[in-house]
Amino acid sequence: MPGLIPYIPLLHGGTPPTGGWYTHWVLEPSTGLYLFAVTALYLLWVGPLNRRRPGADQRPVDPSEIRFFLLGSLSALVALGPPIDDWAGFFFVSAHMFQHLILMFLTAPLWLLGIPAWVYQPILDHRVTGWIFRKMFTFVPAFIISSSLMVIWHIPVIYDAAVRNNTIHAIQHQGFLIAGIFMFWPLVSKVPEAPQLSPLLKCLYIFLLVLPSGIVGAFITYAGPGLYSAYDDVGWKPWGIGVKSDQELAGLMMWVGMNGVLLLLITVIFLRWANGQERADREQAERAYRRTPVAPEAATVTPGPHQESRPA
């Protein structure tokens, strides 16, 4: 749903702030309008508009879903609002990287968790869009699309263009949101027609995601200072942070930080699967034990007072 909402620019603007926290402390109006529109449309769709249509009892909305979506909107507000947006837009490639990681690893999955499965039904019911939907949100397409968007937007000439041009910058932010949606769909999907992967396939899928992010992160970390020349336009950095340190921090965020999160996800998913398998095996063994007949013990005859025991 968020990826289908009409494009509204996510911009930063004005002159570089000075002093203090080096931020204007002003939320860009287009950013505020975008997030307000997304959140308001969601609340209307799952709330009043849903209740007014026939068959509302067949379209339940869990309170946790609303909380997830609102948390996703809040994470986007943190990423795209002051002070992070001012730091990302004027001074630090590392702050820009942090923005994108929030959009991919918090906003996108939280929005997905917040959208009930029935919201996608009109798309799935249409012959053409339903076919596209089922094909696009599977292992291979989801991996290719999310990885490609992540790699393309970190190519220096494209990255610099996004920093210098507000329209391209807006498209870049949307691109990372879409990358996050495709990345996490196979892990958190609620839609039976495009379901989650099995636990072991999830581990393989996440492991493959580690490769492109690791390559790009390492490239940024070890590239010479000034890889992204757009950040040289201001000519100075707050708090004495150098170009080299800023760029290395950005690369490590992607290389170590992002991949650390992915590897942690693999660990959690695998351990949950292994515990489930162990529990299932134990329950199966207990059921088999209860069904096994117990052989009766041989009767023992105790000699009475007027009987004497004779040797065999």
N, C-alpha and C positions, 0 to 999 in steps of 0.2 A: 504493500500500500504506500509506504513512504516514497519508494522509487517511482511510483506512478503518479504522484502528486505533481501538478504543473510546476514548471521551473520558476522559482523566485530566487533572485541572486542572493548569495551569501557573501557579503562584501566587508572589507575594512576600508577606511578612507581617512582623508585629512593629512595633516603634516605629522612627522615623527614627534612623539611626546618627549618632554624633557623633565628631569628632576623626579625625585621621589621614586615611585614605582615604574616610571616611564610608561605611563598609560594615560589615556584621556578619561578613563572610567565612564565611557559612554558606549552603550550598546548600539551597534550599527542598526538603523531603522529597518533595513531590508532583512537583516538576520532576525530581529525580533518579529517582524511580520511573517517571515517564513515559518518560524517555530510556533508562533501563535496559530497560524493557519493549519499547520499539520496537526497540532494537538486539538484544536477546536473541531476540525473535521472528524478526527478519530472519536472524540467524545460524543459528537452528534450522531455519528454513524452507529456506534454501539449502544447509544443511549436512546434519546427521544425518537430518532428516525427508525431505529430498530423496533421499539415498542409499538410504534404506530402502524407498522406493516403487519399484515396477517401472518400467523404462524410464528409469532415472536418467541413462544415457548420452545420452538425447535432451534432457536438461535441464542443459546445461553452465553452469558458473559461472566466469567469468573472475576471476582474483585481483584485477585492477584494479577490478572491480565491488565487491568487498568493501572495498577501500581507499576507494573513493568514498563508500560508505555510512557507513563509520566516520568519515571526515572530516566528513560531513554531521552526524552525531551530535555530533562534537566541536564543530563550529561552533554547534550549538544549545546545547550546554553553556556555551560562552563567552558567547553572547547572553543566556541565561536564568539564568546563575549570577553569583556575586559577582565583581567589584564592580558590573558593568554593571546587573544587575537591581535592586540597591539604589538606584543613581543614577536609574534609570528609574522605579522605583516611588514614590520619595519626592521627588526634587528637580528633575530635568531632563527636559523634553519632548524635548530633543535626544538624550539617552541612550535614551529610549523609541523615538525614530525610528531610532536606530542599531540597536537590537534588531530592529526590524521589517525593516530592510534586510538584516541578516544572515540572518534567517529566510527572506526571499524570494529573496535573490540568492546565498546559499551553501547553506543547509540544504536547501531544496527541490530545486534542480537536482542537488546532489550525491546526494541520496537517489534521485532519478530515474535518474541515471547508474549507481547501484549496484544497482538492481533488474533482474534478468534479464527478458527479454521473456516467458518461459514462465510467470512468476508470474501474469500477467494472463489466462492462457488460460482458466481456469475461468469468469471473468467474461465473456470474449468468446464462450465456447461456449454460454452461456445466451441464449436468444432475446431476452428483454427487456433484461437487463443489457448484453448485447453490443450491441444496437441503441443503447441510451443512451450507452454508452461511445464508440462510433464517432461519434455525433453531437456529443457534448459536447466532445471533444478535437480539434476542428477550428478553423480560423482564427477565424471570427466568434464562436462561443460561448466559446472560450478567452479571446479579447480582452475580451468583455463581462463575463465572470465575474471575471477577474483585476482588470480596471479598476474594476468596481463595488465589489468588496470593498475595494480600496485606497481608493477615494473615501469609501465609507460609514463606514469605521472612522476617518476623519480628520474627520468632522463633529464640531464641538466638544462637543455634548451627549452624543453616543455615546462619544467619546474620554474625556471626563471621567467618564462612568459606568464605563468600563472601569478607569480608574485608582482609583476609589473602591470598586469592588466586585470582589472576587476572582473570583467566578464569571464575570462579564462579561469580566474581564481574561483569564481562561483561554480563553474563546471567541474573544476578539480575537486572541490569539496563534495559535490554531488557524486563524482566518480568514486571517491573513497567510501561514501555511504553505500553506493551500489555494490562496490567490491565487498564490503562487510556483509551485506545482505546475501550475496551469492556464497560468500565464504561460510557463513554460519547456517544457511538453510539446511544442508544435509545433516547438521548436528542437532538442530532444535525444531525441525518442521513438525507441524501439527496436522498437515494435510495428507490424508491417506493416498491420494493420487500422486503425490510427490513426497514420499515418506522419508523419515530419517534413515541413515545408513545403520547397518548392524554395528554393534560395539567394536568388533575387530576391524571392520572396514572404516569406521570413524578414526581409529588409531592410524591406519594406513593413510587415509585422506589428510589428516592433520600433519603426519610426518612429511608428506609430500609438500605441504604448504610451507614447511620449514625451509625447504631448499631455495626457492626464489627469494624469500625474505632474507635468508642468510647471505645469499650472494650479493644482493643489492646493499644490505647493511654493511657487509665487509668492504664493498667497493667504496661506499661513502666514507667509511672509517679510514681507509688507507689511501684514498685519493689525496692529491695535493691540496693545500688550502685554497679556498676560493672556487671550489667545484661549482657552487651556485653563485654566480657573479652578481645576481640581483641584490644580494645582501651587502655588496660593496657600495651600492648607490648612496647610502646614508653617510658612509665614510667613518663612522665611529660606532662603538658598541658600549652599552651600559655596563656598569660594574667592572669594567676592565677585562671582560671576557674576550679572548682573542678569536679570530676567524678559525684558526686551526682547532682550538679546543671546542668551539661551538659545533663545527662540522663533525669532529670525532664523537661528541656526545650524541649528535643526531644519528650517526651510523650505529653507535652502540645501542641506542634505543631500539632500533629496528633489528639489529643483529642479535643482541643478547636479550633485550627486554621483550620484544615481540616473540622471539623464538622460545624464550623462557616460559612465557604464558602458554604457547602452543604445546611445549613439552609437558608442562604441568597438566594441561587438559588431557593429553595422552595418558599420563599416569593415573589421573582420577578415573577416566573412562575404563582403562584396563583393570584397575583394582576393583571397581564396582562390578565389572563383568566377571572377574575371577571369583569374587565373593558370592555373586549370584550363582555361578556354576557350582561352587563348593556347597552352597546351601541346597541347591537342587539335588546334587549327588547324595548329600546326607539324608534328605527327605525321601529320596528314592530307596536308599538302603533301609531306612526305617520302615517304609511300607513293605518292602520285600521281607523283612524280618517278621513283621506282624502276620504276613500271609503264610509263613513257613509253619507246617504242622509240627507239634512237639510230640515225640515218641513217648508212649506211656511207660512208666517205670515198671520193672518186673515186681510182681507181688511177693512179699516176704512173709512166710508162715512162721509164726512164733509158737513153739511147743507149749501145750497147756500143762496144767499141774499133773494130769494123769497120763501125759504122753512123755515118752522119753525120746530123747534125740538119738537117732541111729546114724552111725557113720555111713557114708555113702559107699 
